Structure formats: structure tokens, C-alpha cells
């Protein structure tokens, strides 16, 4: 398979996103806001999806499956896993709570829905066999857009974190219970 190195590289990069998402999720013991939990789950889920989708053609091609059959099997697997991932993330209580706010639509369009539509469209074109000469490119595009979506989501998550208050800011200092006499 000619694209094996590209797929393995994408899987490795996605692993970094999964690691960063997991690191952010355990950075403190404080309870997180629903928006933050939902974003972390999306970054980690999408990163894991990219790893699986990137490794699928490399592994499946070892069974002497090639051409349209290879890309069909990989696309169907990727579509099913993607649908399960979106459903599980959508049913999570934090995601439902996040959707209840008006701002979520404006925030989710570029980081969630645009990559989602692009991924599904590219994989559906492969599964339907409409462009047989372009199937490897369409599949690679879907996986790369998944990685791009994870990167955008991680970036959004990082920028949504509050800036820590400076120690010299009197409002940021913890209140002391006692008085000095």
C-alpha cells in the first residue's frame, strides 16, 4: 500500500492529541464545566477515531484486499465508528447541557460540524464508489480532516481556559478566616 507511511504518521499525530486531551482533563481535581468536559471528550474521541481510521487500511491491506474493496471496507468501518462516536458524545449529559446554551451553535460550527460533514461526505463518496480513481485520496482527506477537527477542538479547549489570576491581584488571594490582633 503506497500511503502506509502517511497513515501511520497521521495515527501518531492523533495519538499526541489524545494525550494532550487526556492531560488537560486530569490537570486539576476541580470539577470541570460541562463545556470543558464535552470539548475534552470530543478531542480524545476524534483523536482515537483518527488513529483507528488511519491504521485500518494499513492492517486490512495485509489481507490481500486492495483497490475499491479495501477503501470500501475501511470507509464503512470509519463511518460506523464515526457515527458511534458522535452518538456517544451527543448523548453525554455534558454535551446535552452544552447544547442548551445559545452560544454552543456559534462555537460548534467551525470545530465540530464542518469537519463532521467533510468526513462523512468523503467517506460516503468512497463507499458509494462514485470516484474509483480518487478513493485513496478521499479516504486520506477524511482522516486528515478528522485530525484537523481534533486540532481545532484542542485549540478551542486551550483558549477557553481561564487565565490564572496573578498573585499580586488582591481579588485572587484566598480569604483568611482569622484576624490579626
C-alpha positions as a Markdown table, in Angstrom:
| # | Residue | x | y | z |
|---|---|---|---|---|
| 1 | Unk | 0.0 | 0.0 | 0.0 |
| 2 | Unk | 1.5 | 3.3 | -1.1 |
| 3 | Unk | 0.0 | 5.5 | 1.6 |
| 4 | Unk | 1.0 | 3.4 | 4.6 |
| 5 | Unk | 3.6 | 5.9 | 5.9 |
| 6 | Unk | 1.2 | 8.8 | 5.6 |
| 7 | Unk | -1.5 | 6.9 | 7.6 |
| 8 | Unk | 1.0 | 5.8 | 10.2 |
| 9 | Unk | 2.1 | 9.4 | 10.6 |
| 10 | Unk | -1.4 | 10.6 | 11.0 |
| 11 | Unk | -2.1 | 7.9 | 13.6 |
| 12 | Unk | 1.0 | 9.1 | 15.5 |
| 13 | Unk | 0.0 | 12.7 | 15.4 |
| 14 | Unk | -3.6 | 11.8 | 16.5 |
| 15 | Unk | -2.0 | 10.0 | 19.5 |
| 16 | Unk | -0.5 | 13.3 | 20.6 |
| 17 | Unk | -3.9 | 14.9 | 20.5 |
| 18 | Unk | -5.4 | 12.1 | 22.6 |
| 19 | Unk | -2.5 | 12.5 | 25.1 |
| 20 | Unk | -3.0 | 16.3 | 25.3 |
| 21 | Unk | -6.7 | 15.9 | 25.7 |
| 22 | Unk | -6.2 | 13.4 | 28.5 |
| 23 | Unk | -3.6 | 15.6 | 30.1 |
| 24 | Unk | -5.9 | 18.6 | 30.1 |
| 25 | Unk | -8.7 | 16.5 | 31.5 |
| 26 | Unk | -6.6 | 15.5 | 34.6 |
| 27 | Unk | -4.8 | 18.8 | 35.1 |
| 28 | Unk | -6.8 | 19.5 | 38.2 |
| 29 | Unk | -9.0 | 17.8 | 40.7 |
| 30 | Unk | -11.6 | 20.6 | 40.4 |
| 31 | Unk | -14.9 | 19.8 | 38.8 |
| 32 | Unk | -15.0 | 20.9 | 35.2 |
| 33 | Unk | -17.7 | 22.9 | 33.4 |
| 34 | Unk | -19.9 | 21.0 | 31.0 |
| 35 | Unk | -18.4 | 22.8 | 28.1 |
| 36 | Unk | -14.9 | 21.9 | 29.0 |
| 37 | Unk | -15.8 | 18.2 | 29.6 |
| 38 | Unk | -17.6 | 18.0 | 26.3 |
| 39 | Unk | -14.7 | 19.6 | 24.4 |
| 40 | Unk | -12.2 | 17.2 | 26.1 |
| 41 | Unk | -14.3 | 14.2 | 25.2 |
| 42 | Unk | -14.6 | 15.4 | 21.6 |
| 43 | Unk | -10.8 | 15.9 | 21.2 |
| 44 | Unk | -10.0 | 12.5 | 22.7 |
| 45 | Unk | -12.8 | 10.7 | 20.8 |
| 46 | Unk | -11.8 | 12.3 | 17.5 |
| 47 | Unk | -8.1 | 11.6 | 18.1 |
| 48 | Unk | -8.9 | 7.9 | 18.7 |
| 49 | Unk | -11.1 | 7.8 | 15.6 |
| 50 | Unk | -8.2 | 9.1 | 13.5 |
| 51 | Unk | -5.9 | 6.5 | 14.9 |
| 52 | Unk | -8.3 | 3.7 | 14.1 |
| 53 | Unk | -9.2 | 5.1 | 10.7 |
| 54 | Unk | -5.6 | 5.7 | 9.8 |
| 55 | Unk | -4.5 | 2.2 | 10.8 |
| 56 | Unk | -7.4 | 0.4 | 9.2 |
| 57 | Unk | -6.1 | 0.5 | 5.6 |
| 58 | Unk | -2.6 | -0.4 | 6.7 |
| 59 | Unk | -3.9 | -3.5 | 8.6 |
| 60 | Unk | -6.6 | -4.6 | 6.2 |
| 61 | Unk | -4.3 | -4.3 | 3.1 |
| 62 | Unk | -2.2 | -7.1 | 4.7 |
| 63 | Unk | -5.0 | -9.5 | 4.0 |
| 64 | Unk | -4.6 | -9.0 | 0.2 |
| 65 | Unk | -7.6 | -6.8 | 0.0 |
| 66 | Unk | -6.9 | -4.0 | -2.5 |
| 67 | Unk | -8.5 | -1.3 | -4.7 |
| 68 | Unk | -12.1 | -0.5 | -4.2 |
| 69 | Unk | -12.7 | -3.3 | -1.7 |
| 70 | Unk | -10.0 | -2.0 | 0.6 |
| 71 | Unk | -11.4 | 1.5 | 0.6 |
| 72 | Unk | -15.0 | 0.3 | 0.9 |
| 73 | Unk | -14.2 | -1.8 | 4.0 |
| 74 | Unk | -12.2 | 1.0 | 5.6 |
| 75 | Unk | -14.8 | 3.7 | 4.7 |
| 76 | Unk | -17.7 | 1.6 | 6.1 |
| 77 | Unk | -15.7 | 0.9 | 9.3 |
| 78 | Unk | -14.7 | 4.5 | 9.7 |
| 79 | Unk | -18.3 | 5.7 | 9.1 |
| 80 | Unk | -19.7 | 3.3 | 11.6 |
| 81 | Unk | -17.1 | 4.2 | 14.2 |
| 82 | Unk | -17.6 | 7.9 | 13.5 |
| 83 | Unk | -21.4 | 7.6 | 13.9 |
| 84 | Unk | -21.0 | 5.7 | 17.2 |
| 85 | Unk | -18.5 | 8.3 | 18.4 |
| 86 | Unk | -20.9 | 11.2 | 17.5 |
| 87 | Unk | -23.8 | 9.4 | 19.1 |
| 88 | Unk | -22.0 | 8.6 | 22.3 |
| 89 | Unk | -20.6 | 12.2 | 22.6 |
| 90 | Unk | -24.1 | 13.6 | 21.8 |
| 91 | Unk | -25.8 | 11.5 | 24.5 |
| 92 | Unk | -23.4 | 12.5 | 27.2 |
| 93 | Unk | -25.0 | 14.7 | 29.9 |
| 94 | Unk | -22.4 | 17.4 | 29.5 |
| 95 | Unk | -23.0 | 17.6 | 25.7 |
| 96 | Unk | -26.7 | 17.9 | 26.2 |
| 97 | Unk | -26.2 | 20.6 | 28.8 |
| 98 | Unk | -23.8 | 22.4 | 26.5 |
| 99 | Unk | -26.3 | 22.3 | 23.6 |
| 100 | Unk | -28.8 | 24.0 | 25.9 |
| 101 | Unk | -26.8 | 27.2 | 25.8 |
| 102 | Unk | -27.2 | 29.6 | 22.8 |
| 103 | Unk | -23.5 | 30.1 | 22.3 |
| 104 | Unk | -22.8 | 26.5 | 21.5 |
| 105 | Unk | -24.1 | 26.7 | 18.0 |
| 106 | Unk | -21.7 | 29.5 | 17.1 |
| 107 | Unk | -18.8 | 27.8 | 18.7 |
| 108 | Unk | -19.5 | 24.3 | 17.3 |
| 109 | Unk | -19.9 | 25.2 | 13.6 |
| 110 | Unk | -16.2 | 25.5 | 12.7 |
| 111 | Unk | -14.8 | 23.0 | 15.1 |
| 112 | Unk | -17.4 | 20.2 | 15.1 |
| 113 | Unk | -19.9 | 20.4 | 12.3 |
| 114 | Unk | -17.7 | 21.5 | 9.4 |
| 115 | Unk | -15.2 | 18.6 | 9.9 |
| 116 | Unk | -18.0 | 16.2 | 10.6 |
| 117 | Unk | -19.8 | 17.0 | 7.3 |
| 118 | Unk | -16.5 | 16.8 | 5.4 |
| 119 | Unk | -15.6 | 13.5 | 6.9 |
| 120 | Unk | -19.0 | 11.9 | 6.3 |
| 121 | Unk | -19.1 | 13.3 | 2.7 |
| 122 | Unk | -15.6 | 12.0 | 1.8 |
| 123 | Unk | -16.2 | 8.5 | 3.3 |
| 124 | Unk | -19.7 | 8.3 | 1.7 |
| 125 | Unk | -18.2 | 9.1 | -1.7 |
| 126 | Unk | -15.7 | 6.3 | -1.2 |
| 127 | Unk | -18.3 | 3.8 | 0.0 |
| 128 | Unk | -20.6 | 4.6 | -3.0 |
| 129 | Unk | -17.7 | 4.1 | -5.4 |
| 130 | Unk | -18.5 | 7.3 | -7.4 |
| 131 | Unk | -14.8 | 8.2 | -7.9 |
| 132 | Unk | -12.9 | 5.0 | -8.0 |
| 133 | Unk | -9.6 | 6.7 | -9.0 |
| 134 | Unk | -9.8 | 9.1 | -6.1 |
| 135 | Unk | -10.8 | 6.7 | -3.3 |
| 136 | Unk | -7.4 | 6.7 | -1.6 |
| 137 | Unk | -7.3 | 10.5 | -1.7 |
| 138 | Unk | -10.8 | 10.8 | -0.4 |
| 139 | Unk | -10.1 | 8.4 | 2.4 |
| 140 | Unk | -6.9 | 10.2 | 3.3 |
| 141 | Unk | -8.8 | 13.5 | 3.2 |
| 142 | Unk | -11.4 | 12.2 | 5.7 |
| 143 | Unk | -8.7 | 11.1 | 8.1 |
| 144 | Unk | -6.8 | 14.3 | 7.7 |
| 145 | Unk | -9.9 | 16.4 | 8.2 |
| 146 | Unk | -10.5 | 14.3 | 11.4 |
| 147 | Unk | -7.1 | 15.3 | 12.6 |
| 148 | Unk | -7.7 | 18.9 | 11.7 |
| 149 | Unk | -11.0 | 18.8 | 13.6 |
| 150 | Unk | -9.2 | 17.4 | 16.7 |
| 151 | Unk | -6.6 | 20.1 | 16.4 |
| 152 | Unk | -9.2 | 22.9 | 16.1 |
| 153 | Unk | -11.1 | 21.4 | 19.1 |
| 154 | Unk | -8.0 | 21.2 | 21.2 |
| 155 | Unk | -7.1 | 24.7 | 20.3 |
| 156 | Unk | -10.6 | 25.9 | 21.2 |
| 157 | Unk | -10.3 | 24.0 | 24.5 |
| 158 | Unk | -6.9 | 25.6 | 25.3 |
| 159 | Unk | -8.1 | 29.1 | 24.5 |
| 160 | Unk | -11.3 | 28.6 | 26.6 |
| 161 | Unk | -9.3 | 28.0 | 29.8 |
| 162 | Unk | -9.4 | 31.0 | 32.2 |
| 163 | Unk | -6.2 | 32.9 | 32.7 |
| 164 | Unk | -4.9 | 32.3 | 36.2 |
| 165 | Unk | -5.1 | 35.3 | 38.5 |
| 166 | Unk | -1.9 | 36.9 | 39.4 |
| 167 | Unk | -0.7 | 36.5 | 42.9 |
| 168 | Unk | -0.4 | 40.3 | 43.2 |
| 169 | Unk | -4.1 | 40.7 | 42.5 |
| 170 | Unk | -5.8 | 41.2 | 45.9 |
| 171 | Unk | -9.1 | 39.7 | 44.5 |
| 172 | Unk | -7.3 | 36.5 | 43.6 |
| 173 | Unk | -5.8 | 36.0 | 47.1 |
| 174 | Unk | -7.7 | 33.5 | 49.3 |
| 175 | Unk | -9.6 | 34.9 | 52.1 |
| 176 | Unk | -8.2 | 34.2 | 55.6 |
| 177 | Unk | -10.6 | 33.2 | 58.3 |
| 178 | Unk | -8.7 | 34.8 | 61.1 |
| 179 | Unk | -7.9 | 38.3 | 62.1 |
| 180 | Unk | -4.6 | 39.6 | 63.3 |
| 181 | Unk | -4.5 | 41.3 | 66.7 |
